[in-house]
Amino acid sequence: MMDLSAYLKRARGGRVVRTAFLDLEDQALLEAQAKAEGLKVAFFGGFPLAERKVAVLYPPEVPGVSDPVEVYFLEKEPPDLGEAMGDVEAWEEGYLVALLPEGKKALLEAGYALHPAPEAAFKASKGARTLVVPSLRVDALGAKGFGVSRSYFVQGVKAGKVRLRGKVASPKDEVRPGDTLLAEGLGSLRLLEVLGSTRRGNFKVRVEVEKG
């Protein structure tokens, strides 16, 4: 987990403070700590079901804050930019990526062409979606598809709350095209097809998620 104390310390003085992209565990922890100190917090991820998000801390007297995250379409897979880059999703013949200004600057300096994200990409992410996942294992695909942390999803799998092909799943089980993951409290995820692999060894897959 990230050390969040520096963000909170800066925000205590009545300033508007923006974090880097945070994982789900850090988002929950920061939100709890901010509320305990009387601070307001807003989260921005770029995508409707984003897993990694940026938090903006601000005092109660400030009416609202602006969204610092921009989503761009890239024709080739981006490098890992760490905390300056949020979720990456495969889209048609390229990739959609959520970026902070420093992430945008890094890609431009690396020679990437950044195109405006098409509106259809955000609509598609609410139903059938194309994802980039590290593997086809239950834990990796389920976490990404349902928009929860991998550790949280694994807890549910180990508790017997996830089923695959009619049986209780294990984290290491591989999901095949046509399979449906049923996750208690989260819904169902159907793997429609594997579109291929990326240059960095990840898989591009198309899934259909129904929240439940």
C-alpha positions as CSV (number, residue, x, y, z in Angstrom):
1,M,0.0,0.0,0.0
2,M,1.0,3.6,-0.6
3,D,2.0,5.9,2.2
4,L,-1.0,8.3,2.3
5,S,0.1,10.4,5.2
6,A,1.8,13.0,3.1
7,Y,-1.4,13.7,1.2
8,L,-3.4,14.1,4.4
9,K,-0.8,16.3,5.9
10,R,-0.9,18.7,3.0
11,A,-4.7,18.7,2.9
12,R,-5.0,19.6,6.6
13,G,-3.9,23.2,5.9
14,G,-7.1,23.9,3.8
15,R,-5.5,23.1,0.5
16,V,-6.9,21.1,-2.4
17,V,-4.6,18.0,-2.8
18,R,-4.5,15.6,-5.7
19,T,-3.0,12.1,-5.3
20,A,-1.5,9.8,-7.8
21,F,-3.5,6.8,-9.1
22,L,-4.5,4.6,-6.1
23,D,-5.5,0.9,-5.9
24,L,-8.8,0.0,-4.3
25,E,-7.3,-0.7,-0.9
26,D,-5.7,2.7,-0.8
27,Q,-8.8,4.4,-2.0
28,A,-10.9,2.9,0.9
29,L,-8.2,3.8,3.4
30,L,-7.7,7.3,2.3
31,E,-11.5,8.0,2.2
32,A,-11.9,6.8,5.8
33,Q,-8.9,8.9,7.0
34,A,-10.1,12.0,5.1
35,K,-13.6,11.7,6.6
36,A,-12.2,11.2,10.1
37,E,-10.3,14.6,9.7
38,G,-13.3,16.4,8.3
39,L,-12.0,16.5,4.7
40,K,-14.0,15.9,1.6
41,V,-12.7,13.5,-1.1
42,A,-13.6,12.9,-4.7
43,F,-12.4,10.0,-6.9
44,F,-11.7,10.0,-10.6
45,G,-10.7,7.1,-12.8
46,G,-11.5,8.1,-16.3
47,F,-13.6,4.9,-17.0
48,P,-17.1,4.1,-15.6
49,L,-15.8,0.9,-14.0
50,A,-12.2,2.0,-13.3
51,E,-10.2,0.1,-10.7
52,R,-7.4,2.6,-10.2
53,K,-8.5,6.1,-9.3
54,V,-7.1,9.5,-8.4
55,A,-8.3,11.1,-5.2
56,V,-8.7,14.8,-4.7
57,L,-8.9,16.0,-1.0
58,Y,-10.4,19.3,-0.3
59,P,-11.9,21.3,2.7
60,P,-15.7,21.4,3.2
61,E,-15.9,25.1,2.3
62,V,-14.8,24.3,-1.3
63,P,-18.0,23.5,-3.4
64,G,-16.3,21.0,-5.7
65,V,-13.2,20.0,-7.6
66,S,-12.3,19.4,-11.2
67,D,-11.4,16.0,-12.8
68,P,-7.7,15.7,-13.3
69,V,-7.9,12.5,-15.3
70,E,-7.9,12.3,-19.1
71,V,-8.5,9.2,-21.3
72,Y,-6.7,8.9,-24.6
73,F,-6.7,6.4,-27.5
74,L,-3.2,5.0,-28.4
75,E,-2.4,2.9,-31.4
76,K,0.2,0.9,-29.6
77,E,0.5,-0.5,-26.1
78,P,1.8,2.1,-23.6
79,P,4.7,1.4,-21.2
80,D,4.0,1.1,-17.5
81,L,4.0,4.7,-16.1
82,G,3.3,3.7,-12.5
83,E,1.3,6.1,-10.5
84,A,0.8,8.5,-13.4
85,M,-1.3,6.0,-15.3
86,G,-4.6,4.4,-14.4
87,D,-6.6,1.6,-16.1
88,V,-5.6,0.4,-19.6
89,E,-8.3,-1.2,-21.8
90,A,-8.0,-2.7,-25.2
91,W,-10.1,-0.9,-27.8
92,E,-10.5,-1.9,-31.4
93,E,-7.0,-1.7,-32.9
94,G,-5.4,0.0,-30.0
95,Y,-5.7,0.9,-26.3
96,L,-7.5,3.4,-24.1
97,V,-5.5,4.7,-21.2
98,A,-6.4,7.0,-18.2
99,L,-3.6,9.5,-17.5
100,L,-2.6,12.3,-15.2
101,P,-0.9,15.3,-16.8
102,E,2.6,13.9,-16.0
103,G,1.6,10.6,-17.6
104,K,0.4,12.4,-20.7
105,K,3.7,14.4,-20.8
106,A,5.8,11.1,-20.5
107,L,4.0,9.5,-23.4
108,L,4.3,12.5,-25.6
109,E,8.0,12.7,-24.9
110,A,8.3,9.0,-25.7
111,G,6.9,9.7,-29.2
112,Y,3.3,8.3,-28.7
113,A,0.4,9.9,-30.6
114,L,-2.4,10.6,-28.2
115,H,-5.9,10.7,-29.8
116,P,-9.2,11.7,-28.1
117,A,-11.1,8.8,-26.7
118,P,-14.2,8.0,-28.7
119,E,-17.5,8.4,-26.9
120,A,-18.5,4.8,-27.9
121,A,-15.7,3.4,-25.8
122,F,-17.3,4.7,-22.6
123,K,-20.7,3.3,-23.5
124,A,-19.2,-0.1,-24.4
125,S,-17.5,-0.4,-21.0
126,K,-20.9,-0.7,-19.3
127,G,-21.8,-3.9,-21.1
128,A,-19.6,-6.1,-23.2
129,R,-16.0,-4.9,-22.5
130,T,-12.6,-5.5,-23.8
131,L,-10.0,-5.9,-21.1
132,V,-6.3,-6.4,-20.7
133,V,-5.6,-9.0,-18.0
134,P,-2.3,-10.6,-16.9
135,S,-3.7,-14.2,-17.2
136,L,-7.0,-16.1,-17.7
137,R,-7.0,-17.4,-14.1
138,V,-10.1,-16.9,-12.0
139,D,-8.5,-14.4,-9.7
140,A,-7.0,-12.2,-12.4
141,L,-10.0,-12.1,-14.7
142,G,-12.6,-11.9,-12.0
143,A,-10.9,-9.0,-10.2
144,K,-10.5,-7.0,-13.4
145,G,-13.9,-7.8,-14.8
146,F,-15.8,-6.9,-11.6
147,G,-13.6,-3.9,-10.8
148,V,-12.4,-5.0,-7.4
149,S,-9.0,-5.7,-6.0
150,R,-7.3,-9.0,-6.7
151,S,-6.9,-9.7,-2.9
152,Y,-10.6,-8.9,-2.3
153,F,-11.7,-11.2,-5.0
154,V,-9.4,-14.0,-3.9
155,Q,-10.9,-13.8,-0.4
156,G,-14.3,-14.5,-2.0
157,V,-13.0,-17.4,-4.1
158,K,-11.4,-19.0,-1.0
159,A,-14.7,-18.6,0.9
160,G,-16.5,-20.6,-1.8
161,K,-18.4,-17.7,-3.2
162,V,-17.3,-18.0,-6.8
163,R,-18.4,-20.8,-9.1
164,L,-17.0,-21.8,-12.5
165,R,-18.6,-24.5,-14.7
166,G,-21.0,-25.4,-11.9
167,K,-18.3,-26.0,-9.3
168,V,-16.7,-24.0,-6.6
169,A,-13.7,-22.2,-8.2
170,S,-10.2,-22.0,-7.0
171,P,-8.0,-18.9,-7.7
172,K,-5.8,-20.8,-10.1
173,D,-8.6,-22.3,-12.3
174,E,-8.4,-21.0,-15.9
175,V,-11.4,-19.5,-17.5
176,R,-12.2,-20.6,-21.1
177,P,-14.2,-18.8,-23.8
178,G,-17.8,-19.5,-23.2
179,D,-17.4,-19.9,-19.4
180,T,-19.3,-17.9,-16.9
181,L,-18.0,-16.9,-13.4
182,L,-20.7,-16.5,-10.9
183,A,-19.6,-14.4,-7.9
184,E,-21.9,-14.0,-4.9
185,G,-22.6,-10.4,-4.3
186,L,-20.9,-9.2,-7.5
187,G,-22.8,-10.8,-10.3
188,S,-21.8,-12.8,-13.4
189,L,-18.9,-12.5,-15.8
190,R,-18.9,-14.4,-19.2
191,L,-15.7,-14.7,-21.2
192,L,-16.8,-14.2,-24.7
193,E,-13.5,-14.5,-26.5
194,V,-9.7,-14.2,-26.2
195,L,-8.7,-11.6,-28.8
196,G,-4.9,-12.2,-28.5
197,S,-1.9,-11.4,-26.4
198,T,-0.1,-8.1,-26.0
199,R,3.5,-7.2,-26.4
200,R,4.0,-7.3,-22.6
201,G,2.6,-10.8,-22.3
202,N,-1.0,-9.9,-21.2
203,F,-4.2,-11.1,-22.7
204,K,-6.8,-9.1,-24.6
205,V,-10.2,-10.5,-23.8
206,R,-13.8,-9.6,-24.4
207,V,-16.2,-10.2,-21.5
208,E,-19.8,-9.5,-20.6
209,V,-20.4,-8.5,-17.0
210,E,-23.8,-8.3,-15.3
211,K,-23.8,-6.8,-11.9
212,G,-25.9,-8.6,-9.3
